[in-house]
Amino acid sequence: MHGTTETGTAARRRNKSHRIANRPPFECIALLLQGGGALGSYQAGVYEALAEAELHPDWIAGISIGAINSAIIAGNSPAERVSAVHILANLTLGLRKVVHDYLSRTTGS
Protein backbone atom coordinates (compact mmCIF):
# COMPACT_ATOMS: atom_id res chain seq x y z
CA MET A 1 0.00 0.00 0.00
CA HIS A 2 1.22 3.46 -0.86
CA GLY A 3 0.62 6.53 1.32
CA THR A 4 -1.12 6.71 4.66
CA THR A 5 -4.74 6.55 3.52
CA GLU A 6 -6.62 3.75 5.21
CA THR A 7 -8.77 1.58 2.98
CA GLY A 8 -10.54 -1.72 3.03
CA THR A 9 -11.66 -3.71 6.04
CA ALA A 10 -10.05 -1.55 8.73
CA ALA A 11 -11.73 1.61 7.45
CA ARG A 12 -15.10 -0.12 7.22
CA ARG A 13 -14.74 -1.57 10.73
CA ARG A 14 -14.45 1.89 12.28
CA ASN A 15 -17.40 3.22 10.28
CA LYS A 16 -20.45 3.40 12.60
CA SER A 17 -22.80 2.36 9.79
CA HIS A 18 -23.04 -0.77 7.69
CA ARG A 19 -22.84 1.44 4.58
CA ILE A 20 -19.73 1.22 2.47
CA ALA A 21 -18.38 3.89 0.15
CA ASN A 22 -17.78 1.70 -2.89
CA ARG A 23 -19.08 -1.56 -4.21
CA PRO A 24 -16.71 -4.42 -3.37
CA PRO A 25 -14.36 -5.38 -6.20
CA PHE A 26 -16.31 -8.52 -7.02
CA GLU A 27 -17.15 -9.36 -10.57
CA CYS A 28 -20.68 -10.34 -9.56
CA ILE A 29 -22.87 -10.22 -6.43
CA ALA A 30 -25.33 -13.09 -6.03
CA LEU A 31 -28.07 -13.36 -3.40
CA LEU A 32 -29.37 -16.86 -2.66
CA LEU A 33 -32.44 -17.13 -0.42
CA GLN A 34 -33.46 -20.44 1.13
CA GLY A 35 -36.89 -21.66 2.06
CA GLY A 36 -38.46 -22.07 5.45
CA GLY A 37 -41.51 -19.93 6.14
CA ALA A 38 -40.41 -17.49 8.83
CA LEU A 39 -37.08 -16.94 7.07
CA GLY A 40 -38.96 -14.78 4.59
CA SER A 41 -39.19 -12.02 7.19
CA TYR A 42 -35.48 -12.22 7.95
CA GLN A 43 -34.74 -12.12 4.23
CA ALA A 44 -36.63 -8.83 3.97
CA GLY A 45 -34.34 -7.34 6.62
CA VAL A 46 -31.22 -8.70 4.95
CA TYR A 47 -32.24 -7.25 1.60
CA GLU A 48 -33.03 -3.91 3.24
CA ALA A 49 -29.52 -3.79 4.77
CA LEU A 50 -27.95 -4.67 1.41
CA ALA A 51 -29.97 -1.97 -0.34
CA GLU A 52 -29.02 0.63 2.28
CA ALA A 53 -25.37 -0.29 1.73
CA GLU A 54 -26.01 0.08 -2.01
CA LEU A 55 -25.09 -3.54 -2.64
CA HIS A 56 -27.51 -4.58 -5.33
CA PRO A 57 -27.24 -8.22 -6.44
CA ASP A 58 -26.54 -8.99 -10.08
CA TRP A 59 -28.14 -12.42 -9.64
CA ILE A 60 -30.86 -13.53 -7.25
CA ALA A 61 -32.35 -16.97 -6.72
CA GLY A 62 -34.26 -18.83 -4.05
CA ILE A 63 -36.42 -21.76 -3.11
CA SER A 64 -39.84 -21.74 -1.44
CA ILE A 65 -40.29 -18.42 0.43
CA GLY A 66 -36.84 -17.44 -0.85
CA ALA A 67 -38.10 -17.87 -4.44
CA ILE A 68 -41.08 -15.66 -3.70
CA ASN A 69 -38.84 -12.97 -2.20
CA SER A 70 -36.45 -13.35 -5.14
CA ALA A 71 -39.30 -12.81 -7.59
CA ILE A 72 -40.49 -9.74 -5.66
CA ILE A 73 -36.98 -8.26 -5.63
CA ALA A 74 -36.35 -9.02 -9.30
CA GLY A 75 -39.81 -7.90 -10.38
CA ASN A 76 -39.76 -4.44 -8.79
CA SER A 77 -37.71 -1.36 -9.49
CA PRO A 78 -34.80 -0.79 -7.08
CA ALA A 79 -36.72 2.04 -5.39
CA GLU A 80 -39.69 -0.25 -4.61
CA ARG A 81 -37.95 -3.50 -3.66
CA VAL A 82 -37.49 -2.94 0.07
CA SER A 83 -41.10 -1.94 0.66
CA ALA A 84 -42.34 -4.83 -1.51
CA VAL A 85 -40.44 -7.51 0.44
CA HIS A 86 -41.58 -5.95 3.73
CA ILE A 87 -45.21 -6.09 2.58
CA LEU A 88 -44.86 -9.84 1.98
CA ALA A 89 -43.08 -10.30 5.33
CA ASN A 90 -45.91 -8.53 7.16
CA LEU A 91 -48.54 -10.58 5.32
CA THR A 92 -46.69 -13.79 6.15
CA LEU A 93 -46.40 -12.91 9.84
CA GLY A 94 -50.08 -11.90 9.96
CA LEU A 95 -51.13 -15.15 8.32
CA ARG A 96 -49.02 -17.19 10.74
CA LYS A 97 -50.74 -15.44 13.66
CA VAL A 98 -54.20 -16.10 12.23
CA VAL A 99 -53.41 -19.79 11.70
CA HIS A 100 -51.88 -20.09 15.19
CA ASP A 101 -54.92 -18.42 16.81
CA TYR A 102 -57.31 -20.65 14.85
CA LEU A 103 -55.44 -23.82 15.79
CA SER A 104 -55.28 -22.74 19.43
CA ARG A 105 -59.07 -22.32 19.51
CA THR A 106 -59.90 -25.53 17.65
CA THR A 107 -57.39 -27.86 19.29
CA GLY A 108 -57.33 -26.30 22.75
CA SER A 109 -53.54 -25.98 22.79
JOWO-V681232 format. One record per helix or strand. SS is the DSSP state (hx for helix, st for strand). FROM is the first residue (numbers start at 1). TO is the last residue. If there is no record, write none. Layout:
# JOWO-V681232
ss=SS from=FROM to=TO
ss=SS from=FROM to=TO
This chain:
# JOWO-V681232
ss=hx from=8 to=14
ss=st from=30 to=33
ss=hx from=39 to=52
ss=st from=59 to=62
ss=hx from=65 to=75
ss=hx from=81 to=107
